[in-house]
Amino acid sequence: MTEKSDHITLTLPAAAVGLNGEATTSSSLTGNRKKSLRRSWNQLPRCQRNLIILVISAMCISVVFLLPSQQLDVISKNSLSLDTNSAALPQSRVIRHNNYADDRDDVQVESKSNIIFSPGEQNILPAPAPQKQEPQIAIESVVNIPQTQEHVQPQPQPQPQNEEETLDKAQLPNILNNDFTNDNNFNPKHPNNAEDDRAAIEVALQDPNSLPASNGLTIEEFLGRIDLKHLPQKQHFHGPNNERQEAVVNAFRHSWNGYKKYAWGHDNLKPMSESSYDWFGLGLTIIDSLDTMYIMGLEDEFIEARNWISEALNFDVNRDVNLFEVTIRILGGLLSAYHLSADKVFLKKSIELGNRLLPCFLSPSGIPYSDVNLAALSAHAPKWSPDSSTSEVTTLQLEFRDLSRLTNISLYESVAHRVNEKVHGLEKNSGLVPIFINANTGTFRNYATISLGARGDSYYEYLLKQWIQTGHKGSDFLVSDYMQAMDGVFSQLLRRTPKENHVFIGELINGKEFKPKMDHLTCYLPGTLLLGHHFGMPDSHLLLARDLLETCYQTYMKQPTQLAPEISYFSTAETEELDIYVKPNDAHNLLRPEFIESLYYFYALTGNRTYQDMGWTIFQAFEKYAKVTNGYSSIGNVKNIFNTRLRDMMESFWLGETLKYFYLLFSNNPKEIDLEKWVFNTEAHPLPIRNQ
């Protein structure tokens, strides 16, 4: 026993003597400890007891929630099941897509961030970003998925009892098993040879409503596995910001109202006879106009067009359509609308249409047939010739490549890129190609005309734009083919008129004989040359672009209507009276966009507003001579202001291209669409630039 002044400490052995003289066991000591603890607890102040209870409760709750969250991580990694009755996001493995190019380190641009502009400001159209962001909705009512789902946390789902409810990973070799949030991870495995492509097409054609190479995965099932954060980022436009843009929007509304009243659901409006014209029976004007309406901020018109596509657009049409025209207008229009609005209905229709176009690539050579029956899923050469147009078979690749990037199905890109490879290997005239190619033999027609106009034009355009679309890498044979072709333009096709020194691009008849004829279609070339120079082409391309732009402008200004003819001829001898002249059969104007397209590129890439003034002069001429009560009509004679001979036809490209380029040309902001991040297809539908 130890004694201290304030207390006494008593140490007992393991078996101590109790108060009654008996030994105290360990069990009796335990009972005493319980009483002591209870007594101590009761002696604590109430506030301390409450605090201890709160701490213990918090620890218990943490343990309870920690274990299920760990279990949830395991479930989310291993389960491909879907609970279709749940309001939560699908539990299937996320489909990652829409991966856009990183900003180039070597190019200085005004803005590389995703910017939301307040009303009154003008926006630079940013490339969609793969990271998760809040939905930014320009036209909210077109989105089919409730926006609140973005923040819904997935809950663990029981394993389905029905085996059909689960998609085995082996069924989805190239879709759900790939994580490609970055384009560098997108590495589609192209078939080793054309026979592999053919076999894949044959399987795909068994059901065009399924995804190729997915063992029967339907398009609907595929779309159901794309969650909100992997949709494209919706783009924002705030409508016209000056009087000129207002005038263009009014022209669009006037055209649209006439189409809606007299030609709704048909391909083209005939404004004079208040009727319609069907080329393919696919509603060309509606689909060609989608992104124009979106960019102009015409929400009501966009929504009614979107609803028609969702409810009435049917590709199971038993008639032949042109592969090229349907690709650039309909497939391109649908893909662009998807990238801008993030509405899955456009991707759904794009995939089905892409499947129905695949029969064209079943030719012996891999050069596609020009015509396809979308219902019969059969293709053939044009009825008037065994040959396809060279420009048509080489102006599919932007769209088919984009479709592959969106689905991670390599077949679309593979068959289209194989055409690039075959044409690359053919003999050319200083890089220039004949305007006809045979789908059976895979060779150019002997002694065919060489032209940068009709049937040849967009071959050269897509060489450059494919290179831009895939990140403009230096080793790509597409850009080397483009540069060689432009060298051929300088050496073979370039001429000046003797008096006024107008630079023009002629043709080689039979591949040899020079003809001083230039289609209005060729007026796309100044813009393409300038775009190429922006991405590193030599200064000679810039100089030629400027000269050709001025020549194209003069083809408008030298006509009494100030509207260009379809074809212009140029003098080559000083004895000729006029430097630029027009033959009677070539004096029509179809409301074409090519020169306005080039003006847009010059304004967008230089900021020089002189090009806006040039475009405004031409827009006013269209208002004066082509506008009619129910829309706008092509005219038959640009040479006579008193007898323009209205032709009673409003082509879909008037709304899809010409008015779109006018609208962008007149914007206060030359970078309303950022050409560092978007590339226009040949029908003016913007598609994203990617890393590869």
Backbone hydrogen bonds, N-H to C=O, Kabsch-Sander energy under -0.5 kcal/mol:
donor,donor_aa,acceptor,acceptor_aa,energy
2,T,9,T,-1.2
4,K,7,H,-1.2
9,T,2,T,-1.3
10,L,8,I,-0.5
12,L,10,L,-0.5
16,A,14,A,-0.6
16,A,24,T,-0.6
18,G,22,E,-4.6
21,G,18,G,-1.5
24,T,16,A,-4.0
25,T,23,A,-0.6
29,L,25,T,-1.7
30,T,26,S,-2.1
31,G,27,S,-2.0
32,N,28,S,-2.1
33,R,29,L,-2.5
34,K,30,T,-2.3
35,K,31,G,-2.2
36,S,32,N,-2.5
37,L,33,R,-3.1
38,R,34,K,-2.8
39,R,35,K,-2.7
40,S,36,S,-2.7
41,W,37,L,-3.0
42,N,38,R,-2.6
43,Q,39,R,-1.5
44,L,40,S,-0.9
44,L,41,W,-1.0
49,R,45,P,-1.9
50,N,46,R,-2.5
51,L,47,C,-2.0
52,I,48,Q,-2.2
53,I,49,R,-2.4
54,L,50,N,-2.3
55,V,51,L,-2.2
56,I,52,I,-2.5
57,S,53,I,-2.4
58,A,54,L,-2.2
59,M,55,V,-2.0
60,C,56,I,-2.0
61,I,57,S,-2.4
62,S,58,A,-2.2
63,V,59,M,-1.9
64,V,60,C,-2.3
65,F,61,I,-2.2
66,L,62,S,-2.1
67,L,63,V,-1.5
69,S,65,F,-1.6
70,Q,66,L,-1.8
71,Q,67,L,-2.3
72,L,68,P,-2.8
73,D,69,S,-1.7
74,V,70,Q,-1.6
75,I,71,Q,-2.2
76,S,72,L,-2.9
77,K,73,D,-1.3
78,N,74,V,-1.4
79,S,75,I,-2.2
82,L,165,E,-0.6
84,T,82,L,-0.8
86,S,83,D,-1.7
95,I,225,R,-1.4
96,R,94,V,-0.7
96,R,178,N,-0.7
97,H,95,I,-0.5
100,Y,98,N,-0.7
101,A,689,I,-2.3
107,V,104,R,-0.7
109,V,107,V,-0.6
115,I,113,S,-0.7
117,F,115,I,-0.5
121,E,118,S,-2.3
125,L,123,N,-0.6
125,L,671,K,-0.6
125,L,672,E,-1.2
137,I,135,P,-0.6
138,A,136,Q,-0.5
142,V,139,I,-1.4
143,V,140,E,-1.7
149,Q,146,P,-1.5
150,E,147,Q,-1.7
151,H,148,T,-1.1
152,V,149,Q,-1.4
163,E,161,Q,-0.6
165,E,162,N,-1.8
166,T,163,E,-1.3
167,L,80,L,-0.6
168,D,166,T,-0.7
171,Q,168,D,-1.9
172,L,169,K,-1.5
177,N,172,L,-0.8
178,N,175,I,-0.8
180,F,178,N,-0.8
185,N,182,N,-2.5
186,F,183,D,-1.5
187,N,185,N,-0.9
190,H,188,P,-1.0
196,D,193,N,-0.6
197,D,193,N,-1.4
198,R,194,A,-2.6
199,A,195,E,-2.4
200,A,196,D,-2.2
201,I,197,D,-2.5
202,E,198,R,-2.5
203,V,199,A,-1.9
204,A,200,A,-2.2
205,L,201,I,-2.3
206,Q,203,V,-1.2
207,D,204,A,-1.2
210,S,207,D,-1.8
211,L,217,L,-3.0
214,S,211,L,-1.0
219,I,209,N,-2.5
222,F,218,T,-2.4
223,L,219,I,-2.7
224,G,220,E,-1.9
225,R,221,E,-0.6
225,R,222,F,-1.3
226,I,223,L,-1.7
227,D,225,R,-0.8
230,H,227,D,-1.5
231,L,228,L,-1.7
235,Q,340,L,-2.4
246,E,242,N,-2.2
247,A,243,E,-2.2
248,V,244,R,-1.8
249,V,245,Q,-2.5
250,N,246,E,-2.4
251,A,247,A,-1.9
252,F,248,V,-2.4
253,R,249,V,-2.8
254,H,250,N,-2.4
255,S,251,A,-2.1
256,W,252,F,-3.2
257,N,253,R,-2.9
258,G,254,H,-1.6
259,Y,255,S,-2.3
260,K,256,W,-3.3
261,K,257,N,-2.0
262,Y,258,G,-2.2
263,A,259,Y,-2.9
266,H,263,A,-2.6
268,N,277,Y,-2.4
269,L,650,M,-1.0
270,K,275,S,-2.9
274,E,270,K,-0.7
275,S,270,K,-1.9
277,Y,268,N,-2.4
279,W,277,Y,-0.6
285,T,266,H,-0.5
285,T,267,D,-1.2
287,I,283,G,-1.9
288,D,284,L,-2.9
289,S,285,T,-1.2
290,L,287,I,-1.0
293,M,289,S,-2.5
294,Y,290,L,-2.1
295,I,291,D,-2.7
296,M,292,T,-2.3
297,G,293,M,-0.7
297,G,294,Y,-0.9
298,L,293,M,-2.6
299,E,297,G,-1.6
302,F,298,L,-2.2
303,I,299,E,-2.6
304,E,300,D,-2.1
305,A,301,E,-2.0
306,R,302,F,-2.8
307,N,303,I,-2.5
308,W,304,E,-1.7
309,I,305,A,-2.2
310,S,306,R,-2.3
311,E,307,N,-2.3
312,A,308,W,-3.3
313,L,308,W,-1.3
317,V,315,F,-2.4
318,N,316,D,-0.5
319,R,317,V,-2.1
321,V,372,V,-2.5
323,L,321,V,-0.5
323,L,370,S,-2.8
326,V,322,N,-2.5
327,T,323,L,-2.0
328,I,324,F,-2.6
329,R,325,E,-2.2
330,I,325,E,-0.5
330,I,326,V,-1.3
331,L,326,V,-2.3
332,G,327,T,-2.4
333,G,329,R,-0.8
334,L,330,I,-2.7
335,L,331,L,-2.5
336,S,332,G,-2.3
337,A,333,G,-2.1
338,Y,334,L,-2.0
339,H,335,L,-2.3
340,L,336,S,-2.1
341,S,337,A,-2.5
342,A,338,Y,-2.6
344,K,342,A,-0.6
346,F,343,D,-1.4
347,L,343,D,-0.7
348,K,344,K,-2.7
349,K,345,V,-2.0
350,S,346,F,-1.8
351,I,347,L,-2.4
352,E,348,K,-1.9
353,L,349,K,-2.4
354,G,350,S,-2.8
355,N,351,I,-2.2
356,R,352,E,-1.9
357,L,353,L,-1.2
358,L,354,G,-0.6
358,L,355,N,-0.9
360,C,357,L,-1.5
361,F,358,L,-2.1
362,L,359,P,-1.9
363,S,360,C,-0.5
365,S,439,A,-1.3
369,Y,360,C,-2.2
371,D,380,H,-2.1
372,V,321,V,-2.3
373,N,378,S,-3.1
374,L,319,R,-0.9
374,L,372,V,-0.7
375,A,317,V,-1.0
377,L,373,N,-1.9
378,S,373,N,-0.9
380,H,371,D,-2.1
385,S,382,P,-1.2
388,S,437,I,-3.3
390,T,435,I,-1.8
391,S,455,R,-1.9
393,V,389,S,-1.8
394,T,390,T,-1.2
395,T,392,E,-1.0
400,F,396,L,-2.3
401,R,397,Q,-2.4
402,D,398,L,-1.8
403,L,399,E,-2.1
404,S,400,F,-1.9
405,R,401,R,-2.2
406,L,402,D,-1.9
407,T,403,L,-1.5
408,N,404,S,-2.7
409,I,404,S,-0.6
410,S,408,N,-0.6
412,Y,409,I,-0.6
413,E,409,I,-0.5
414,S,410,S,-2.8
415,V,411,L,-2.3
416,A,412,Y,-1.4
417,H,413,E,-3.1
418,R,414,S,-1.9
419,V,415,V,-0.7
419,V,416,A,-0.7
420,N,416,A,-1.1
421,E,417,H,-2.1
422,K,418,R,-2.1
423,V,419,V,-2.7
424,H,420,N,-2.5
425,G,421,E,-1.3
426,L,423,V,-1.2
429,N,432,L,-2.4
430,S,428,K,-0.9
432,L,429,N,-2.1
435,I,449,T,-2.0
437,I,388,S,-2.7
438,N,443,T,-3.0
439,A,386,P,-0.7
442,G,438,N,-2.4
445,R,436,F,-2.0
448,A,445,R,-1.3
450,I,508,L,-2.2
451,S,433,V,-0.5
451,S,449,T,-0.5
456,G,453,G,-2.0
457,D,453,G,-2.7
459,Y,456,G,-0.9
460,Y,456,G,-0.8
460,Y,457,D,-1.0
461,E,457,D,-1.2
462,Y,458,S,-2.5
463,L,459,Y,-1.2
464,L,460,Y,-1.4
465,K,461,E,-2.3
466,Q,462,Y,-2.2
467,W,463,L,-1.3
468,I,464,L,-2.1
469,Q,465,K,-2.9
470,T,466,Q,-1.8
471,G,468,I,-1.7
472,H,467,W,-2.8
476,D,473,K,-1.0
479,V,476,D,-0.6
480,S,476,D,-1.2
481,D,477,F,-2.4
482,Y,478,L,-2.0
483,M,479,V,-2.6
484,Q,480,S,-2.2
485,A,481,D,-2.2
486,M,482,Y,-2.4
487,D,483,M,-1.9
488,G,484,Q,-1.9
489,V,485,A,-1.9
490,F,486,M,-2.1
491,S,487,D,-2.1
492,Q,488,G,-2.8
493,L,488,G,-0.6
493,L,489,V,-1.4
494,L,489,V,-1.5
495,R,504,F,-2.1
497,T,502,H,-1.6
501,N,497,T,-0.8
503,V,501,N,-0.5
504,F,495,R,-2.5
506,G,493,L,-2.5
506,G,504,F,-0.5
507,E,515,K,-2.3
508,L,450,I,-2.4
509,I,507,E,-0.6
509,I,513,E,-3.5
511,G,508,L,-1.5
512,K,509,I,-2.2
513,E,509,I,-2.4
515,K,507,E,-2.6
517,K,515,K,-2.3
518,M,568,S,-2.8
520,H,566,E,-2.9
522,T,519,D,-1.2
523,C,520,H,-2.1
524,Y,521,L,-1.4
525,L,522,T,-2.1
528,T,524,Y,-1.9
529,L,525,L,-3.0
530,L,526,P,-2.2
531,L,527,G,-2.4
532,G,528,T,-2.5
533,H,529,L,-2.4
534,H,530,L,-2.2
535,F,531,L,-1.2
536,G,533,H,-1.7
537,M,532,G,-2.4
541,H,538,P,-1.4
542,L,538,P,-0.8
543,L,539,D,-2.2
544,L,540,S,-2.1
545,A,541,H,-2.3
546,R,542,L,-2.2
547,D,543,L,-2.0
548,L,544,L,-2.8
549,L,545,A,-2.2
550,E,546,R,-1.8
551,T,547,D,-2.0
552,C,548,L,-2.7
553,Y,549,L,-2.2
554,Q,550,E,-2.0
555,T,551,T,-1.5
556,Y,552,C,-0.7
556,Y,553,Y,-0.9
557,M,553,Y,-2.4
558,K,554,Q,-2.3
559,Q,556,Y,-1.7
561,T,638,V,-1.4
562,Q,559,Q,-1.6
566,E,586,D,-1.2
566,E,588,H,-1.1
567,I,586,D,-1.3
568,S,518,M,-2.3
569,Y,581,Y,-2.7
570,F,516,P,-2.0
571,S,579,D,-2.1
576,E,573,A,-1.5
581,Y,569,Y,-2.4
586,D,583,K,-2.0
587,A,584,P,-1.2
589,N,635,I,-2.5
597,E,593,P,-2.7
598,S,594,E,-1.9
599,L,595,F,-2.4
600,Y,596,I,-2.3
601,Y,597,E,-2.1
602,F,598,S,-2.3
603,Y,599,L,-2.4
604,A,600,Y,-3.3
605,L,601,Y,-2.2
606,T,602,F,-1.3
607,G,603,Y,-2.7
608,N,602,F,-0.5
609,R,607,G,-0.5
611,Y,608,N,-1.1
613,D,609,R,-1.6
614,M,610,T,-1.9
615,G,611,Y,-2.0
616,W,612,Q,-2.4
617,T,613,D,-1.8
618,I,614,M,-1.4
619,F,615,G,-2.7
620,Q,616,W,-2.3
621,A,617,T,-1.2
622,F,618,I,-2.1
623,E,619,F,-2.3
624,K,620,Q,-1.9
625,Y,621,A,-2.5
626,A,622,F,-2.3
627,K,622,F,-1.0
628,V,631,G,-2.9
631,G,628,V,-1.2
633,S,626,A,-2.8
634,S,649,M,-2.1
635,I,589,N,-2.2
636,G,644,T,-1.7
636,G,645,R,-1.7
637,N,644,T,-1.9
638,V,587,A,-2.0
640,N,637,N,-0.6
643,N,640,N,-0.7
647,R,634,S,-3.0
650,M,269,L,-2.3
651,E,649,M,-0.6
654,W,651,E,-1.5
655,L,651,E,-0.5
655,L,652,S,-0.8
656,G,652,S,-2.4
657,E,653,F,-2.3
658,T,653,F,-2.2
659,L,654,W,-2.4
661,Y,657,E,-3.1
662,F,658,T,-2.2
663,Y,659,L,-2.4
664,L,660,K,-2.4
665,L,661,Y,-2.5
666,F,662,F,-2.0
667,S,664,L,-1.0
672,E,669,N,-1.5
674,D,125,L,-0.9
675,L,673,I,-0.7
677,K,674,D,-1.9
678,W,674,D,-1.5
679,V,687,L,-3.0
681,N,685,H,-2.1
684,A,681,N,-2.1
687,L,679,V,-2.6
689,I,677,K,-2.6
690,R,469,Q,-3.2
